[in-house]
């Protein structure tokens, strides 16, 4: 299926690895130009170079801390300077730390607010002046916006705010011809999931393999998803092929979320 991405320009945040990288690679694989950012300049440069080498498309790597409004604006400015405009934006950031509510401090709540919710608001606000009709915005949240996950209160609360932002903007930006959607990952085989599994294993005194086994038993497809599968879903929602989809939340979770 041709997604109609050739020569379109997409900004993809937190894309040096994991979910963001998967979407950046899927977009580039269909011919899109991709502007990628991460806090680590070396890692994002290597990721962008790899995608460019594999796909033959033009990529841009920018070191950006999405908690910093000036850093976000620099990323947008460099993207527009390099490519002339923006057709789509993938909003993504690293997840807040795990912890029980009684353990979490005001500083941790504020940090999660800046990292997850305010970064989404600021990225969208900075990119919008350079987007026109036919543009698309996609956020990555978590299955916790549907079913809260133990010890991930920071993520649950802040990502639920992002999901609410998506619904709000889908209405508001429809008049401009800009679509806004949300992508909900279940257990995708990423470093973030591996880190969470290690933390759970240490806390419960069991092996990482046992943690993984227990989690797979809760997934109808009985396996983790891949970043390629997740990337394909993200590229579709950002593409003109999804031109009548807006205000939606797509679950990529192997059927794990039980709510209707």
Backbone torsions as a table, in degrees:
resi	resn	phi	psi	omega
1	UNK	NA	128.3	177.0
2	UNK	-83.9	116.5	-177.9
3	UNK	-81.9	-6.5	179.7
4	UNK	73.6	34.5	-175.4
5	UNK	-96.9	-9.0	-173.4
6	UNK	-55.7	125.2	177.6
7	UNK	67.9	5.3	172.5
8	UNK	-78.0	157.8	-173.3
9	UNK	-113.8	125.3	-179.3
10	UNK	-127.3	135.0	171.5
11	UNK	-95.9	130.8	-177.8
12	UNK	-129.8	112.2	-176.9
13	UNK	-87.5	158.7	179.7
14	UNK	48.3	53.3	-170.2
15	UNK	-116.4	22.0	177.1
16	UNK	-75.7	-18.5	-179.9
17	UNK	-163.8	175.6	171.7
18	UNK	65.0	-142.2	-173.1
19	UNK	-63.4	-44.4	179.5
20	UNK	-62.2	-42.3	178.0
21	UNK	-61.9	-41.8	-179.9
22	UNK	-59.8	-40.5	179.6
23	UNK	-72.5	-41.7	177.9
24	UNK	-58.8	-43.4	-179.2
25	UNK	-67.0	-39.0	179.0
26	UNK	-66.1	-41.0	177.6
27	UNK	-62.1	-48.0	-179.4
28	UNK	-64.7	-34.9	-179.8
29	UNK	-63.2	-22.2	177.5
30	UNK	-101.0	9.8	172.5
31	UNK	102.6	4.0	-179.4
32	UNK	-79.3	151.3	170.0
33	UNK	-86.1	135.3	-171.1
34	UNK	-125.2	126.0	172.6
35	UNK	-102.7	117.1	-172.5
36	UNK	-113.7	143.9	177.9
37	UNK	-136.2	156.2	175.6
38	UNK	-163.7	160.9	176.7
39	UNK	-68.5	-29.0	-176.7
40	UNK	-91.4	108.1	-175.7
41	UNK	-61.2	-40.8	-178.5
42	UNK	-67.7	-43.3	-178.6
43	UNK	-65.7	-41.5	-178.1
44	UNK	-71.3	-33.9	176.1
45	UNK	-63.8	-42.5	179.8
46	UNK	-66.6	-41.0	-179.7
47	UNK	-65.5	-43.4	-180.0
48	UNK	-65.7	-40.3	179.1
49	UNK	-64.4	-38.8	179.7
50	UNK	-64.9	-44.4	179.7
51	UNK	-65.0	-41.8	178.4
52	UNK	-61.5	-40.6	-179.6
53	UNK	-66.9	-39.9	-177.1
54	UNK	-74.2	-34.1	-171.6
55	UNK	-107.8	-21.7	-177.8
56	UNK	79.4	8.2	179.5
57	UNK	-97.1	165.3	-179.4
58	UNK	-81.2	130.7	176.8
59	UNK	-124.8	160.0	176.3
60	UNK	-132.6	132.6	178.5
61	UNK	-113.3	127.1	-179.1
62	UNK	-132.3	130.4	173.4
63	UNK	-76.5	122.7	-175.1
64	UNK	-147.0	130.5	171.7
65	UNK	-98.6	109.1	-173.2
66	UNK	-71.1	-4.4	173.4
67	UNK	-83.1	-7.9	-174.5
68	UNK	-112.5	113.1	-178.7
69	UNK	-56.3	-39.1	-179.4
70	UNK	-65.6	-37.8	179.2
71	UNK	-66.3	-40.1	176.6
72	UNK	-62.4	-45.0	-178.8
73	UNK	-63.2	-38.0	177.2
74	UNK	-62.0	-42.3	177.9
75	UNK	-60.6	-46.4	178.5
76	UNK	-61.2	-47.6	-177.9
77	UNK	-60.5	-42.6	179.6
78	UNK	-67.1	-35.5	177.9
79	UNK	-64.5	-48.4	-179.2
80	UNK	-64.2	-38.8	178.9
81	UNK	-64.0	-38.9	-177.1
82	UNK	-79.0	-37.7	-170.4
83	UNK	-117.2	-12.4	176.1
84	UNK	91.9	-11.0	-179.7
85	UNK	176.5	-174.0	-179.3
86	UNK	-136.6	125.9	176.5
87	UNK	-99.1	-22.2	-178.7
88	UNK	-162.7	157.8	-177.5
89	UNK	-135.5	128.4	171.6
90	UNK	-103.5	115.3	-178.0
91	UNK	-93.8	120.1	-174.7
92	UNK	-154.9	151.2	176.0
93	UNK	-158.1	159.3	176.8
94	UNK	-61.7	152.9	-176.7
95	UNK	-80.3	148.4	175.0
96	UNK	-65.0	161.4	-178.8
97	UNK	-70.1	157.3	176.0
98	UNK	-78.9	158.5	177.0
99	UNK	165.3	151.8	175.3
100	UNK	-75.4	151.8	-176.3
101	UNK	-53.8	-42.5	-176.9
102	UNK	-65.2	-20.8	-177.8
103	UNK	-90.4	-18.8	-171.3
104	UNK	-80.0	134.0	-178.5
105	UNK	-96.7	167.7	174.8
106	UNK	-58.4	-38.3	-179.6
107	UNK	-63.6	-38.6	178.7
108	UNK	-68.9	-39.4	176.6
109	UNK	-63.8	-42.4	179.9
110	UNK	-65.7	-40.7	178.7
111	UNK	-63.2	-42.0	177.6
112	UNK	-65.1	-38.0	177.2
113	UNK	-59.9	-45.9	-179.7
114	UNK	-69.0	-42.8	-176.0
115	UNK	-69.4	-41.7	-169.9
116	UNK	-101.9	-52.4	-175.4
117	UNK	-85.3	-53.0	-176.9
118	UNK	-66.8	-32.2	176.9
119	UNK	-62.9	-38.2	178.5
120	UNK	-64.6	-46.5	179.3
121	UNK	-60.5	-45.3	-175.9
122	UNK	-70.4	-39.7	178.1
123	UNK	-63.0	-45.5	179.9
124	UNK	-63.9	-45.4	-178.6
125	UNK	-61.5	-38.6	-178.7
126	UNK	-72.9	-35.0	-176.3
127	UNK	-81.6	-30.1	-172.5
128	UNK	-54.8	-41.7	-178.8
129	UNK	-60.6	-16.4	-177.3
130	UNK	-106.1	6.8	179.4
131	UNK	-108.8	146.5	179.6
132	UNK	-126.3	-176.7	-179.8
133	UNK	-53.1	136.4	-175.8
134	UNK	96.9	-5.3	178.5
135	UNK	-75.0	163.6	-178.3
136	UNK	-144.4	142.6	175.6
137	UNK	-123.1	134.9	179.2
138	UNK	-133.6	130.4	175.9
139	UNK	-106.7	151.7	170.8
140	UNK	-109.2	124.6	176.5
141	UNK	-115.3	-118.3	-176.1
142	UNK	-165.3	158.0	175.3
143	UNK	-62.4	-15.3	179.7
144	UNK	-66.9	-16.7	177.2
145	UNK	-73.8	-15.3	176.2
146	UNK	-104.1	-39.9	-179.4
147	UNK	-140.0	105.8	-177.7
148	UNK	-51.3	141.5	-178.1
149	UNK	-106.8	135.3	-178.7
150	UNK	-53.6	132.0	176.0
151	UNK	70.1	7.8	177.7
152	UNK	-115.2	43.6	-179.3
153	UNK	-61.5	-40.4	179.3
154	UNK	-59.5	-47.3	179.7
155	UNK	-65.5	-44.6	-177.6
156	UNK	-58.7	-48.9	-176.6
157	UNK	-67.4	-47.6	-175.8
158	UNK	-72.1	-40.0	179.7
159	UNK	-71.1	-29.0	173.7
160	UNK	-64.3	-34.8	174.3
161	UNK	-63.7	-38.5	177.3
162	UNK	-64.9	-41.5	178.2
163	UNK	-61.7	-39.2	176.9
164	UNK	-66.8	-36.9	177.2
165	UNK	-61.4	-40.7	179.3
166	UNK	-59.2	-47.6	-179.8
167	UNK	-63.8	-39.0	179.3
168	UNK	-64.2	-47.5	-176.7
169	UNK	-72.5	-29.9	177.4
170	UNK	-58.2	-38.7	176.0
171	UNK	-71.7	-49.2	-172.5
172	UNK	-67.5	-37.6	-175.1
173	UNK	-92.3	-3.8	178.4
174	UNK	-59.1	-36.3	-179.7
175	UNK	-63.8	-23.0	178.4
176	UNK	-93.3	0.9	-179.5
177	UNK	75.3	23.7	-179.0
178	UNK	-110.1	126.9	-179.7
179	UNK	-92.8	148.6	178.7
180	UNK	-135.9	124.4	-179.2
181	UNK	-136.6	171.8	-177.8
182	UNK	-130.2	138.8	178.6
183	UNK	-115.5	125.7	-175.4
184	UNK	-108.3	108.2	176.6
185	UNK	-82.1	139.6	166.8
186	UNK	-87.5	-134.6	179.7
187	UNK	-89.3	98.1	177.3
188	UNK	-100.9	144.7	-174.9
189	UNK	-74.5	84.9	-178.6
190	UNK	-128.2	168.9	176.8
191	UNK	-63.4	-35.5	179.2
192	UNK	-60.4	-46.1	179.0
193	UNK	-64.9	-40.2	178.3
194	UNK	-61.7	-40.9	178.7
195	UNK	-64.9	-42.2	178.4
196	UNK	-64.3	-39.4	178.3
197	UNK	-64.1	-39.8	178.3
198	UNK	-64.6	-40.5	177.6
199	UNK	-63.7	-42.1	178.3
200	UNK	-64.4	-42.1	179.3
201	UNK	-61.3	-44.1	179.3
202	UNK	-65.3	-39.2	-178.3
203	UNK	-69.1	-37.0	-176.4
204	UNK	-93.4	-10.2	-179.9
205	UNK	72.6	33.0	178.1
206	UNK	-125.8	173.0	-178.4
207	UNK	-78.8	157.0	174.6
208	UNK	-60.8	-35.8	179.2
209	UNK	-62.6	-37.4	178.8
210	UNK	-70.2	-39.1	175.9
211	UNK	-59.9	-45.0	-179.7
212	UNK	-63.4	-42.5	179.6
213	UNK	-60.9	-44.5	-179.8
214	UNK	-63.4	-38.7	-179.1
215	UNK	-69.8	-39.2	-179.7
216	UNK	-65.8	-31.1	178.1
217	UNK	-64.4	-20.3	-179.8
218	UNK	-92.1	-2.9	-178.8
219	UNK	-105.3	119.2	-178.7
220	UNK	-53.0	-36.8	180.0
221	UNK	-80.3	-5.5	172.0
222	UNK	60.7	34.1	176.3
223	UNK	-160.2	164.7	171.8
224	UNK	-78.9	152.6	172.5
225	UNK	-79.5	163.5	178.2
226	UNK	-105.7	159.3	177.8
227	UNK	-68.1	-23.6	175.9
228	UNK	-67.2	-41.8	178.2
229	UNK	-65.8	-43.5	179.3
230	UNK	-66.2	-42.0	179.6
231	UNK	-60.7	-39.5	179.6
232	UNK	-63.0	-40.9	178.5
233	UNK	-65.1	-41.8	179.4
234	UNK	-65.5	-43.3	179.4
235	UNK	-62.0	-39.2	178.1
236	UNK	-61.6	-48.9	-177.6
237	UNK	-65.2	-28.3	178.2
238	UNK	-82.7	-12.4	-171.7
239	UNK	-91.4	162.2	174.4
240	UNK	-61.6	-18.6	177.9
241	UNK	-64.7	-20.2	179.0
242	UNK	-104.9	34.5	-170.3
243	UNK	-64.6	-14.9	179.1
244	UNK	-113.4	21.7	177.9
245	UNK	-114.7	117.1	177.6
246	UNK	-152.3	147.3	-179.6
247	UNK	74.3	17.6	-174.7
248	UNK	-105.0	159.9	172.6
249	UNK	-124.2	112.9	-179.2
250	UNK	-96.7	128.8	179.6
251	UNK	-93.5	127.0	174.4
252	UNK	-117.7	83.1	-166.6
253	UNK	-142.8	10.6	179.7
254	UNK	66.1	17.9	-179.8
255	UNK	87.6	11.3	-172.5
256	UNK	-69.2	-37.3	-178.3
257	UNK	-70.8	126.5	-171.2
258	UNK	-89.6	-17.2	-177.7
259	UNK	-69.8	153.6	-179.1
260	UNK	-80.8	NA	NA
